[in-house]
């Protein structure tokens, strides 16, 4: 299944929806006890996801059924009994996105996890894994506009990354079992102020401006991605392809990342792990190519979708 936080134009509170093709089904319109967001759904465990599947399936079955008796009841304890023809579908194009992950337990990022990217930034990737945190204020939506002050940075870069969302507490997990702990996957653009990155001893602030971590447009459940090391990533900046690589090129696989992180601390459900970016960053180009006022950047991950960010310098 594919999930997104969406809202009708004019609404301020995002609602969790199932996305099917070009349409969305708001869960609070087909369930009596709908999860309020993705974090809530993840914390409900496999039973919560099963209830969502059952409620959406029951609503779809009822929608396809012939007009029935006056009760019009749907099956499933969570399904809303509104009768045949009641399944409300909304065109995604008419809705506004919020971040694909809301209220994550934490956001962990992995640096220098593609040899080409590590080389172009003159970083080492063959020794210990580079790990840092992203601040939750940096999360933003597909289609949103990210702004930053001109007097603070003029070297803002893009980074296409596969986002991994943990589904249950992971502690001391072996790499062979690590993918069993994945709830789903999303697309992340790890926007970075390079001048700040290379002038400070940590990487959190340079990547955690408001809106510097767009996610989405959807979260895809793990069953739809049989092999996270066989996905293609691209970055399109103002019509030009800047990054074009496979997750097979990761120095450390998704499973290895989860295993290593879980050895020292429990990874709680809902944690978003951004797994690193391939080569092609703007910083390394000659001349460098940075995000500018009016830029539009779209990062895509095969099997998940395309995440677009508009840029404004203030």
Beta strands, then each sheet from edge to edge (+ up, - down):
strand 1: 2-8
strand 2: 15-20
strand 3: 23-26
strand 4: 90-91
strand 5: 95-97
strand 6: 107-111
strand 7: 130-133
strand 8: 139-140
strand 9: 145-148
strand 10: 156-157
strand 11: 160-166
strand 12: 182-190
strand 13: 192-193
strand 14: 213-215
strand 15: 219-221
strand 16: 232-237
strand 17: 240-246
strand 18: 272-277
strand 19: 296-301
strand 20: 305-313
sheet 1: 4+ 3- 2+ 1- 5+
sheet 2: 4+ 3- 2+ 1- 15+ 12- 11+ 18- 6- 7+
sheet 3: 4+ 3- 2+ 1- 15+ 12- 14+ 8+
sheet 4: 9+ 20+ 19- 16+ 17-
sheet 5: 10+ 13-
end
